[in-house]
Amino acid sequence: MTSSTRPNPTSPFGENTLLVSAGRHPERFTGLVNTPVFRGSTILSTSLADWEDKKNRSLADEHGVSTYGRFGTPTHHALEEAIAGLEGGYRSVLCPSGLAAAVTALTSVLSAGDHILVSDSAYSPTRTFLTRVLGRYGVEVTPYDPCLGGDISALLQPHTKVVYVESPGSETFEIQDVPAISAAAHAHGALVVMDNTWGTPLFFKPFEHGVDISIQAATKYIVGHSDAMLGIVTSTRAVWPRLKQTSCDLGQTAGPDDVYLALRGLRTMGVRLQQHSKSGIKVARWLAAQPEVEAVMHPALPDHPGHALWKRDFKGACGLFAIALHQMPAAAFEAFIDSLQLFGLGLSWGGYESLVVPFTPGGRTTQRWSYTGQAVRLHIGLEDPEDLINDLAQAFAASKAINTKPMEMLA
């Protein structure tokens, strides 16, 4: 298949076809199915005329042209092309991590004296960067209730330049009305920046809902195998010059081997996500019926407060959600976590394996955490969901065995 016949995001092809085809150009690489790993810093020119031509084309931001390895190799350009097309944006840049992607995106659109509204349920390292770093340089940061929707217009100030959204919210999984927020922000002249890692380029199309810059922690589902760190930022055409320049000014780059792993993961992301989604919903429904569980925070469940918005705007759900447990002694909770056999205890998510991690929502200023027991975030991997349910059941049994002991025995 030549580049002229390759499917593109505006074609009638399905998304799995686009996942397989996006960013691939075998005709450029002696027919190789996968774009090779190009490692390099210096990129030589054959003549002075060639050097000047490359510089001019690079300054004009012609895609795929580099004068130095930091500005990308064919390996990088393949992934940037694929993600921009799948998300529906203009262009993408790569960063060494998801947080680095958020830093690049926010730095590109904020200056001293500007004001940003950030969802109270946004990823905490992103909020920390805003308050501890950009705040030090004169950016004013105000958290807002993620459930505000279009009413966010009341919080917009004359110097508000950005509204930051993350839907669903980190840890607590509130679904935001992104179209309403975007409409209010744009009417005010502000931009909308979104962390779309949970939705992925398949389940949520940010640019169809008014977003100006979309952030992906490609470490998660795009890589999909827990073996690489990577971030991606995609923007509209209007914002692109600032984003690209800021990426260069910050020296952002990503290792070609990690990029290659992301390209490899991208090809199977569709089928993986279908299994993550199906298994995640099945496990979430089972958990909702357990006496130890006070609440399940999964947007695809009908009793989730944001379910209607999720159903309207999203094409699916990934395998990440959270639960709030009823109060239990610390020893009983420890028994529950330590008895799990198929769930690893660790950070990140989006790989093939199931994970748990306890959390306590911190730093919230607009919402009160209404549960008194311990909270646990779960990532449902590609194991058989029946086995995961059995594992959770035996862990609850181990917890119950501790919980029913006399209090003096737990002291």
GINOR-V546557 format. One record per pair of residues at least 24 apart in sequence whose ideal C-beta (glycine too) atoms are under 7 Angstrom apart, sorted by sequence separation. I is the first residue (numbers start at 1). J is the second residue. D is the distance in whole Angstrom. If there is no record, write none. Layout:
i->{I	I}
j->{J	J}
d->{D	D}
This chain:
i->{3	43	102	106	110	120	186	212	230	297	355	2	43	112	113	114	115	116	117	118	119	120	121	296	297	354	43	99	103	112	120	213	297	354	41	99	102	112	115	117	119	147	150	163	165	182	183	212	296	354	41	106	146	149	156	160	162	166	182	230	295	353	40	110	152	161	162	163	164	165	166	182	207	229	230	295	320	352	354	146	150	160	161	168	179	213	228	293	294	349	351	352	149	150	153	162	178	179	294	149	152	156	178	230	293	294	40	150	178	228	292	150	156	227	228	292	354	38	117	153	38	281	287	38	280	284	37	117	223	280	35	36	223	277	280	35	222	225	277	279	224	277	280	333	342	115	122	223	276	277	35	117	123	222	273	276	115	122	218	222	224	114	115	116	119	121	224	273	327	328	342	113	115	116	117	118	119	124	327	342	114	117	119	122	123	222	324	326	116	121	122	191	221	224	325	343	121	324	325	342	119	341	110	121	324	325	340	109	110	221	109	121	322	323	24	322	23	322	323	339	340	23	322	339	119	321	23	22	23	320	336	339	22	319	336	319	319	336	22	335	336	22	335	333	202	332	335	18	202	126	332	202	328	331	332	123	122	200	329	329	328	9	295	8	9	294	9	294	331	329	109	109	106	105	102	221	283	98	280	279	283	282	286	109	209	276	292	283	279	283	290	275	292	105	204	105	204	272	203	203	102	202	203	87	101	202	203	86	101	199	203	101	88	83	87	89	200	87	88	98	87	88	198	98	97	198	226	173	175	89	172	173	226	173	224	225	87	224	225	226	105	224	104	219	220	221	101	109	220	100	101	168	175	219	97	101	174	177	83	96	97	98	109	97	108	175	96	108	175	178	94	95	94	95	105	108	107	92	93	92	92	104	104	107	91	89	90	89	90	104	87	89	90	104	173	83	91	173	84	90	93	172	83	93	171	100	93	95	96	93	95	94	94	76	76	79	70	75	61	70	73	76	79	75	79	82	75	78	15	171	172	171	171	39	38	37	37	145	143	144	145	37	143	35	34	127	124	23	120	120	120	19	20	120	19	19	19	16	15}
j->{27	67	126	130	134	144	210	236	254	321	379	27	68	137	138	139	140	141	142	143	144	145	146	321	322	379	69	125	129	138	146	239	323	380	68	126	129	139	142	144	146	174	177	190	192	209	210	239	323	381	69	134	174	177	184	188	190	194	210	258	323	381	69	139	181	190	191	192	193	194	195	211	236	258	259	324	349	381	383	176	180	190	191	198	209	243	258	323	324	379	381	382	180	181	184	193	209	210	325	181	184	188	210	262	325	326	73	183	211	261	325	184	190	261	262	326	388	73	152	188	74	317	323	75	317	321	75	155	261	318	74	75	262	316	319	75	262	265	317	319	265	318	321	374	383	157	164	265	318	319	78	160	166	265	316	319	159	166	262	266	268	159	160	161	164	166	269	318	372	373	387	159	161	162	163	164	165	170	373	388	161	164	166	169	170	269	371	373	164	169	170	239	269	272	373	391	170	373	374	391	169	391	161	172	375	376	391	161	162	273	162	174	375	376	78	376	78	377	378	394	395	79	378	395	176	378	81	81	82	379	395	398	82	379	396	380	381	398	85	398	399	86	399	399	269	399	402	86	270	195	402	273	399	402	403	195	195	273	402	403	403	85	371	85	86	371	88	373	410	410	191	193	193	193	195	318	380	197	380	380	385	385	389	213	313	380	396	388	385	389	396	382	399	213	313	215	314	382	314	315	215	315	316	201	215	316	317	201	216	314	318	217	205	201	205	207	318	206	207	217	207	208	318	219	219	320	348	297	299	214	297	298	351	299	350	351	214	351	352	353	233	352	233	348	349	350	231	239	350	231	232	299	306	350	229	233	306	309	216	229	230	231	242	231	242	309	231	243	310	313	230	231	232	233	243	246	246	232	233	233	234	246	247	250	235	234	235	235	236	250	234	236	237	252	321	232	240	322	234	240	243	322	234	244	322	252	247	252	254	252	254	254	259	254	256	259	251	256	244	253	256	259	262	259	263	266	260	263	202	359	361	361	377	256	256	256	257	366	365	366	367	260	366	263	263	363	363	263	364	365	366	266	267	367	267	269	270	270	270}
d->{7	6	5	7	6	6	7	5	6	6	4	6	6	6	6	5	4	6	5	6	6	6	5	7	4	6	7	5	6	3	6	6	7	6	7	7	7	7	7	5	4	6	7	6	6	6	6	5	5	4	4	7	4	4	7	6	6	7	3	5	7	4	5	5	5	6	5	5	5	5	4	6	7	6	7	4	5	5	6	5	4	5	7	6	5	7	4	5	5	4	7	5	4	7	4	6	5	6	6	6	5	5	7	5	6	5	6	7	7	4	6	5	7	6	6	6	6	4	7	7	5	7	6	5	6	6	6	6	6	7	6	7	5	5	4	6	5	6	5	6	4	6	6	5	6	5	6	5	5	7	4	6	6	6	7	3	5	4	5	6	7	6	4	7	6	7	6	6	5	7	6	6	7	4	5	4	6	7	4	6	4	7	5	7	4	6	4	5	6	3	6	7	6	6	4	7	6	6	5	4	6	5	6	5	5	7	6	7	6	6	6	5	6	5	7	7	4	5	7	6	5	6	7	4	7	6	4	7	3	5	5	4	4	6	6	4	7	7	5	5	4	6	5	7	7	5	5	6	6	7	4	6	7	5	4	6	7	7	7	6	5	4	6	7	7	6	6	6	5	5	6	7	7	5	7	6	5	6	4	5	6	5	5	7	6	6	5	6	4	6	6	6	7	5	7	5	5	7	5	5	5	7	4	5	5	7	7	4	7	6	7	7	5	6	7	5	7	6	4	3	7	6	6	6	7	6	7	4	5	6	6	7	3	6	6	6	6	6	6	7	5	7	6	6	6	4	3	7	3	5	6	5	3	7	5	5	6	6	7	6	7	4	6	5	5	4	7	5	5	7	7	4	6	7	7	4	5	5	5	6	4	6	5	7	7	4	6	6	5	6	5	6	4	5	6	5	5	6	5	5	6	7	6	6	6	6	4	5	5	7	6	4	6	7	7	5	7	5	6	5	6	5	6	5	5	6	6	6	6	5	6	6	6	5	6	5	6	4	5	6	6	5	6	6	7	7	6	7	5	6	4	6	6	6	6	6	5	4	6}
